[in-house]
Amino acid sequence: MTLVLCVLLFGLVFEYINGFHDTANSIATVVSTRVLSPRQAVLMAAVCNLLGAFWGTAVAETIGNGLVESHAVTLHTLFSAVLAAICWNLLTWWFGLPSSSSHALIGGLCGATVASAQGDLSVVRWCVTGADGPEGLWPKVVLPMIASPVVGLLIGYLVMGLLLAILRNWRPYRVNMLFGKMQLASAALMGLSHGTNDAQKTMGILTLALWTGTQNGIFQDLPRWLTLFDTPHFAVHGWVKVVCSLTMAAGTAAGGWRIIRTMGHRMVRLQPVHGFAAETSAATVIQLASHWGIPLSTTQVISASILGVGATRRLNAVKWRIVGRMVGAWVLTLPATAILSYLLERLLRFL
């Protein structure tokens, strides 16, 4: 029972860190364009993340039941996976790199599961055919990891290009005034989308921990009031949704100013119309992914959308050296957290 509580606790710690680590995803542009102050933007993002977390469970089911073989997962596996993801998130936050919390958690889960299976790579579902189509690491994680930044960049470029064509005869003052207001809506939509996709990932891990504990008979002798832990089938409890959404909102309220500076100021200079285009493009991609149960990297999508929008001005408007550092962090996240969680699981077993 102690290990179950540790997994739940550290899962919520990850959710909190995810909140302040990824706050920049939904508010960096609205802060850099000076439409909202940092305090106002953080408050709006926290509320929108809270509301978005209650929409659907498709992503949670993918995380908890679609990437690794459930029979190979133990509580040691889940504890190692979450701990590895926390360490990676804190490391990239310290250096101000907007890496993916999603891929950190997924890499941690896969690496720790392989360790629990004594190095058997077959416990990772690379690509299987499910009732709703292809499932597994390749179609749900790796392919979207490659495709989503490209899609986000292209949509951002096209949306911004269309807006430039429509507004070419407008005065800059009128454009800034109009899109300063419209960016409030686009930033709120981005916050909702972030909550919908990212909060569900921890829901999936917590539900998998509860299901594993139930299968091992850990909850059999608990008092009746603790039967809320009992999870005979993989289904996200209502209380898990509430706790995860409140935790992410609290983390979001704490802010993530290092990453906000990277995304909102250092990559490319933005005006309200650019912020509106980037946020609308990214939110559209994330909402579609959430509907299909794809645990997308919201960081990658909004970053790519900002790049696409910035490229409409001129290619050298984008500070490619900063982009290179971000891409490096993205590429490293899955293998780094997989290796780290593998080593942590082996260490726990040894101890």
N, C-alpha and C positions, 0 to 999 in steps of 0.2 A: 504493500500500500504506500510505503514511503517513496518508492521509486515512481509510482504513478503521480503522486503529488509533486515530486520534483520535475517530472516532465511537464505537468500542467503549469507549474510556476514558471519554469524557464521558457515554456511556450508563450506565456503572457509577457515575459520580459522581452522575448523576441518581437512580439507584436508591438510593444511599447517603443522599442528601438526602431522598428520598421516605420512607426508613425513619425518620429522626428527625423529619421534618416531619409524618408521619402516625402516629407513635407514639401521639399523644394519642387517635387514633380508638379504639384498643383498650384503653387503660389509664386514660384520664382519669376515668371513673366509678369504677373500682376504687380509685383513689388518693383521689378526693374523698370517698368513703364511708369511707375509712380501713381498708378490708379488708386492703390491702397497703400497704407502704411504697413510695415511688417507686422505690427500687432493686430491690425484689422484683418490682414490677409491670413494670418495664422488662425484667428478665431473662426473665420469663414471656412477655412479648410478643415478645421476640426469638426465643425457641425456637419459639413457635407460628407466627410469621411464616415461619420457616425451613421448618417442616413443611408449612405451607399452600402454599408456593411450588411444591411438587412435584405438586400436584393439578391435572392437566389442562392443556390448551393452547388452549382455545377463545377466551379473551380475547386471547392473543398472536396468534392467527390473525386476529382482527378488527382489531387494531391494525396488523399488518404487511401484511394482504392484503385488508382489507374497507372501508377508508375513503377511500383515494385510488387513482388509477390507477398501477399499479406502473411502467409505462413512463415516467412523468413524474418518477419519483423518482431522484435522484442522491445521491452521497455528500455533496455540498454541501447538498442538501435536508435530509438526516438530521442533519448536524452543526448546521445552523441551527435545526432543530426542537428538538433536545435542549438546545442552548445557551439558547434562549428559555425553555424550560420550567425550566431550572435557575435562571435569573435571576428568574423569577416566583416560584418556590418560596422562594428566599432572601428576596425582598422581603416576601412575605406572612408568612414565618416571623419576620422581624425585627419586624413590627408585631403579631405574635401572632394573625394571622387564619387560621383553619382552612380555607383555600381548597383546591381540588381539584388534586392532582398529576396525576390522570388527565386532566382537562380542559386542564391546562397543556400536557401532552405532545400531546394530540390537536389542540388549537388550533395548537401549534407545527408539527405535521406538515402540517396543512392549509394554513396560511399559507405555509410554505416550499415546498410542492409547487406552489401557485399561482404563486409567484415563479419557480420553475424552468421553469414552462410559459408564462412571459412574460405572466402575468396571466389565463390561460385558466381560468375558474372551473369548466369542465366536467371538469377532472381530479379534482375532489372528487366522490366518489360520494355524492350527496345521498340517493338512495333507489333501490335496484335490487332485483330479485327474484333471489335465489340458490337453491341447491339446498335449503337449510334454511329458506327463507322470506325475508322482507324484510331487506336489508342496506343499509349505508351510514350516512352521518352522522345523518340524521333518525331512523331507527328504532333505531339502536344507541347514539346519544349524546344528541342533543337531546331526544327524547321521554323517555328514561329520566332525563335531567337534571331535567326538569320533574316527572315522575311519581314518581321514587324518594323525594324528600323528603316528598311528600304521603303516599305509602304508608307510609314509615317513621314519620311522625307519627301516622297513624291506627292503625297496628298497635301502636305504643308506648302510645297512649291506651287502646286496647281491652285490651291485655294488663295494663296497670296497673289499669284499671278492674275487670277480672276478679279480679285478685289482691286488690284492696281489698275486693271483695265476699266473697271466700273468707275473708279474714283479719280481717274486721271485729270479731270477738269475741276475737281474740288479744291478748295483752299485747305492748306494743312491745318489751320485752326479748327475748321468744321470737322475734318476727319478725326482729329485727336479728341474733340469733344464728344462726337458720336460714339467712337469705338472705346473711349474711356468708360462709357456706360455699358456698352455691349460686352466689354471684357469682364465685367462683373458676372454676367451670365455664363460666359465661356469658362471662367475660372471656377465657378460653382459646379458646372458640369464636369470639369476635370476632377474636382474633389470628389464628387459622387462616383465617378468612374474608378478613381483610385481606391476608394473604400470598397466598391463592389468586387474588384479583382483581388486586391492585396489582403484585405481582412479575412477573406475566405481561406487563404493558404494556411494560416494558423488554425482556423476552425477544422481544417482537414487533419492536421497533425494531432490536435487535441482529441478529435473524435477517434482517430486511429489508436491513440493511447488508451482511451476508454474501452474501445472494442477489444484491444489486446488484453487489457486487464480483466474484462468480462470472460474472455475465452479461457484465461488461466485461473478463473475462479477466485480472483482477488476480492471481489465485492460480495461474495456469498454471505458472509457473517456480519456485514455492516448493519447498523441500525436502519430502521425503515426510512427515516428522513434522508438517508444518504443513497437511497435507491436511484436518485437522479444520475448517479455515476454509471448505473447498469446500462450497457449498450450491446444487446445480443445481436443486433444487425447494424450495419454501417449506415447510420443516419445522424445528421447533425442536430443535437438537442437545441431547444430554444434558448436555454440559459447559456450555452456555449456561444451562440450568436451575440447575445447581449453582452457577455463579459468581453469577448474579443472586440466588438465594436467600440465599447467604452474605453478599453485599453488603448486601441489604436487612436481614438480621438484624443485621449490624454497625452499620448506620445506626440501627436501632431501639434497639440497646443504648446509643447515644449520647444518646438521649432528645430530647424537644422540649418543654422546660418552659414556654416562653412560651404555646404553644397549649394545653398541659394546663391551665394556669391559666384560660384563656378558657373551655374546654369544661367543665372539671370543677368550677369554682368560681363563675365570674361569670355564667353563663347561668341557672342555677337550683340551689338547694340540694338535695342528694341524700342519701337513706338507702340502705342495702344493697338493700332491696327495689326501689327505683327504679332503681338501677344494674343489677340483674338483669333487670328488665323492658326497659330501654333496650337493653342489650347483646344479649339474646335476640332482640328484635324486629329490630335492625339486622343481626345475623348471618344471620338467616333470609332477609332481602331480598337480602343480598350473595351468599349461596350460590346462590340461585335465578338471580341475574343472571350469576354466573360459569358456571353450567351452560349458559346460553343464549348465552355469548360476549359479554356486554354489559360493556364497560369502565366500570363504575359508579364514582361518586365515593363512596368509603367515608366520607369526611368529611361529605358532605351527609346520608347515611343515618343515621349515628350521631347527628349533631347534631339532625336532625329527630326521631329517636326520643327523645332526651333532652327535647326540647320537648314532645312528646306526653305523655311521662310526667309532666313538670312541670305540664302544663296540667290534670291530674286533681286537683291540689291546689286551684289557683285560677289564673285567667289572669294575674293580676298577680304571681304567683310567678315568672313568667318575665321576665327583664330584656330587654325588647324592643329597647332601644337597642343592646345588644351584638348581638342577633340581626340588626338592621338592617345593622350593619357587616359581618357575615358574609355576608348575602345579597348585599350590594353586591360583595363580593370574588368570590362565585360567579358573578354575572352578568358581571362584567368579565373573568373568566379566559379564556374562549374567544376573544373578540375581541382582547383585549390581547396574548395570546401569538401569535395568528395575525398580527397587525400587526407585532409585534416580530420574529418569525421571517422574515416577508416581507422586512423591512428588512435583517436580518442576511444573508439569502441574496443579496440584491442587492449588499450590501457585499462579501461574499466573492467574488462574480463580478467586481466592479470591481477588487478587489485582485489 
